């Protein structure tokens, strides 16, 4: 569970990031979840965009993905959201 200070730190890091993945009308698939999990193992922080044609809510998708892969929800802003998961082998981010 992230503290407020840690969440604020991750938000500031994610502010400069561009979305890496997009969720479209197909929604979540096992392959998509595997790609996000692999990306988080390598980078620890990911920004994902929910496309307008998807009819899915970004916040709901964020929590669903976080629960499925064991990540932490950081932020949802409009149709984008940010997830964090500490890497086992490739730790880059030092949380305050």
N, C-alpha and C positions, 0 to 999 in steps of 0.2 A: 504494500500500500504506500502510495506516494504522499509525502507531506506537502503542505501548501508552498513551502519554499522550494522544494524539489520540482513541483509542478510548474512553478513560475520560471525556474531555470530552464526546464525543458521547453516551455512555451517560447522563451526568448531564442533558443536554438532553432526551433522549428519555424520561427517567423521568417527566416531567410531561405528556407527550403521551398522547393517546388514539389508538387505532388508527384510521387513515383508511380503509383498505381491508380487505376480508374475502375469504378464499379458501374457497369452499365445495366441494361435491361435483363441480362442473364442472372444478375444477383451474385450470391456467393457460391463458389464451386470449391470442391476439394483441392483442385489444382491452384486456384487463386489463393486459398489459405496457406498452402504449402509454399508458394512464392513469397507471400508476405512474411511467413515465419523464417524462411531462409534469408530474406533481406534484413529482417530484424537481428538475426544472429550475426550478420556481417556488420551492420551499422547501428543497431540499438534504437534508432528513432526513424519513424516513417510517417510521411504525410500522404493521405489517400483522398481522392476526389470522387464524389458520387455524381455521376452525370445526370442531367435534367431528365433524360428519357427513361431513367431507372425507376422513378416513382417510389424510391426508398428514402427513408429519412437518414441523414448522415449520422446523427447521434445514435440512433438505434443500430445502424450498421457497425458503428465503432464499438459499441458494447458487445454486440454479437461476435465480432471478430476477436476482440480482446478475450472474451470468455472461451472461445474455441481454441485459441493458441496460447493462452496463458500470459497475455500482454497486459500492460497497464494503459488505461484511457488517460490521455493528457488533456485534450482540448477538442472541441467541435466548434467550428466557426463557419456558418453558412452551409455550403455543400462540401466542405473539407473537414477532415479530422486528423488528429495526430495520435499515434500509439508509441509506447516505449516498452521495450523488453530488454532486460540486462542480458548481455551475451555471456555464454559460458566460456568460450575460447578466445574471444576477440574484443575484450573490454576496452571501450574508447571513452565513454562518458563517465566522469567522476561527479556524482551527485553531491550537492552541499549537505 
